[in-house]
Amino acid sequence: MCGITGYAGGGNAAEQVFEGLKRLEYRGYDSAGMAIIKPSGEVSVVKKQGKVDVLKPYVADMRGAIGMGHTRWATHGKPSDINAHPHFAGGIYVVHNGIIENYAELRQQLQSAGETFISETDSEVIAHLIKLNYGGNLLVALRTTVKMLKGSYALMVIREGEPQIAVAKRRSSLILGYGDGENFCASDRPALAGKCKRVSILEDGDFALITAQKIEIFDENLNPVNRPKIENTLTSEKLDLHGCPHYMLKELREVPQTVKNTYSSFAGIGEKLKEVFKGTKRVIFLGCGTAYHAGLIGKKYFEAFARVPAEAENAGEFRYKNPVITKGTVVFAVTQSGETADTIEAVILAKSLGAKVIAVTNVIHSAISRHADIVVPVSAGAEICVAATKSYAGQIAALYLCALTFAGKDASSKEYKQLDALCPVLENTLKEINVYTLAHMCACSNGVYFLGRGFDYAVALEGSLKLKEVSYIAGEGYPAGELKHGTLALIDGNTVSVVLITDEELASKSVSAVEQVLSRGGKVAVITCLPAVAKALKNKAEVISLPGCNKFLSPLVTAIAVQELAYRTAVILGRDPDKPRNLAKSVTVE
């Protein structure tokens, strides 16, 4: 979940590393640090609690051509200067993304051998182990060390007097970038945007040595290997805010383009997807957080269009339930980053039991892709805000197209064309929606409850998650019918209920839930695309009217409404919607 980046070249390493860390801050911002090899061979270090900007005053004085940095999401040890990376011992300096599961045992052994620790982290053991294992070759010492580690890691290591960066990777992403007289490494592509034309993605067990002149890659036995060099299409311009005050708002505005791009990208995989689907008798959707909520919608698509049994499961729970995988089971792994640890482990288990795996991800060359029979692209582009917005829309669009394909529909069908035709509707929704009054209601409340039926219930869960993520207001998403089975006890004049109503067949049932809340003195807002509902409730509740659309595509429209609501509420409360407290974008630990 942390962000790491490294540089070797003719430029100012501190400036390059600082810039890379700024671009990786969505992966963690509890603390940050850098280690730069000075021309003398000594290593200059700064590490501070806080966001990456705490390092800015030190950059000008940290001169050197090789360096690495880290922005932290804390797992072991509270955020502090001492617990910030890099960690060091005996001239060895380490930055680490991942988690060392046997660190307590290793730490005890090292302390018994006379090593002194200064932090509370799991990562510090790595520096001490490399120090003890070093016999003149940094790469060999690194290999000896990682054999002793249990868990996940993307590691960068430097040593005093050695003009190189050694790296190792297992179950955490690590990307190498090839420049002109300079080379890079990072945990994610934004750090490399506009820096290099080609990148290589390391595989589990790989090592590499990085200097200004070259990058050498080795397998787990330190035999030289080649990894594909992929065009680096991400530019720094694509990371600009384009006049928006926050990435969350910028990325909300990119929802229509995401849907259009996902629609276009799907054309290249339709035939192969049909082959994977052959013999399918059951479908399981796995995901965490927002991806799980997209899976709930995918489940409804497959049941409605293809009439095939479908389930949606939280990936973190799936692998511990001794799941039943029968012949003909297809598992959809839904993950924005392709790195989500729980989802990857669940997929590995499902595949070992005989399931076919379809990855639905925004990062094609990611960890999840290596376990999949096919990758369905979510063409959202870089998503910097921790809270997912446009990637959620892309996931819904991708699953909609997958379900149509399974049902035998193709690009000439009206259902396919309806998705493409929805993009202007999404554009108009973004331009015309006004949630300011509701946002103020939420900001002044003690709790917000999102209610809905069918597709609206799935979006209600996502709306509640978004509001909690970025505004820190407590609340939940519930099926509207469950209101009277307990949730009504929470309703009073200090709570807000947001009721989503887009399905004409279920509208009267959801309107009943509105009346139940009003009769208990609760505040109610209704988000609807049905004119009759808006008219009936106009003088009873705050009504937000949306454009009409096919009920199967309504989640793409209502998602904009609940995400916009979360954003506006966070801004009113003075929160940073891009970097909500305690959270990181890519959850690479369990």
Disulfide bonds with the S-S distance in Angstrom:
none
